[in-house]
Amino acid sequence: MGATLTNRGLWNRNFCLIILADMLLYASVYMLFPVLHGQIMAAGKCTDLQAGWGIAVFGLGVFVPGMLNAYLVDRFPRKSVCAYSILALGVLTLAYPYVSGLWQVGLLRGLQGACYGIALMSMGSTLAIDVTPTHFRDHANVNFTWSGLIGMFLGVLFGLDGLQYVTFQEFLWISAILSFVAVMLVAMVDVCFRAPLEVPFFSFDRFLLFRALVPGLNMAVVPVILGIILGTVSDSGFYICMCGGFVVFLLIGGPLTSAVGGRILNGLGFLLVLASIGVLGTCEDGASLWGAGMIAGLGMGFSLFQFLRMMILLPLHCERGTGYHTYQLLWCTGVIGGYLLGRWQASATDTSPFVTAFCIGTAGLLFYQLFVHRYYIDRLKENNII
């Protein structure tokens, strides 16, 4: 009862704690990407592409516990599942100095990916909904997503420049401490007690929603492009400007997203991202590079808002958590896949990663305009939503 009384309005105490924990979790995870790659190459004496694969195992790990998700959060206290998974992720971060072979790094990354997958599910698809009044839950999903993106930008920024100020071990401790603080914030959340349910050990509940896979796979184009950029662009000013472009979207996006149709909104977002990629392919530094970052952040905001709205509205009432976790999984997989693709092209082919990113973005734009939007509208009509 006490938790229910404190969960009035969207920005109640419990939701704010979850938002902060999510931001710290994302920062803790994504700050490792720019640093681990170089450390793996230096310590393991492996190629650039092999190091990329070592990093990419993380993306496979997030799927490993997927069919256990519903069992975990319905059989055990949801807050404990979330806190212990983040705690394990932070502890595993501190183990990197003690592994040497590439296979050991890959195993560590896979375990961290599994912990991250459970944390994403239990926090974004469960706790964030549990502490939000029913009529605010769409807004809760949107704001929770934006907090993760901001945490990701902050993590990448520190990852690019952090080793200028701290040693590798100190860097790992900072990442782990961010995870530990996130655990403390989750522990402070008041959640109504739910009696353990008798649920199947394996299921797709809170894992994958197949009716949302079509727009979800289309949405994954955006994080794939972001991953290619992460694996190619190392200028911190670019990411500061990208974060700035996303903040501009947050400031001006409200009136536009409510007044403009989904086709126009998504098309505008993709065109801005494509324009940014075009600039990246022709410049190396300076104002042009930073302008490309600003445009990319703004465009990703518009496209992701439309995709997120689709992933929220497509699930039936009892499928909300599953639909949102599908979005989170595809986002993480897209970033990892794009990162690996960018590293592979930069090291093993003569093709510019930006040419590939432009082609992928163009295909994503056409796929949405020619098929996905109609699929989305038809599903809403079937559910009597429009």
GIJO-V931288 format. One record per run of one state. SS is the DSSP state (A for helix, B for strand, O for the rest). FROM is the first residue (numbers start at 0). LEN is the number of residues. If there is no record, write none. Layout:
SS;FROM;LEN
SS;FROM;LEN
//
This chain:
O;0;1
A;1;5
O;6;6
A;12;32
O;44;3
A;47;17
O;64;1
A;65;10
O;75;2
A;77;16
O;93;2
A;95;3
O;98;3
A;101;29
O;130;3
A;133;31
O;164;3
A;167;20
O;187;22
A;209;21
O;230;5
A;235;24
O;259;2
A;261;19
O;280;6
A;286;28
O;314;2
A;316;32
O;348;4
A;352;30
O;382;4
//
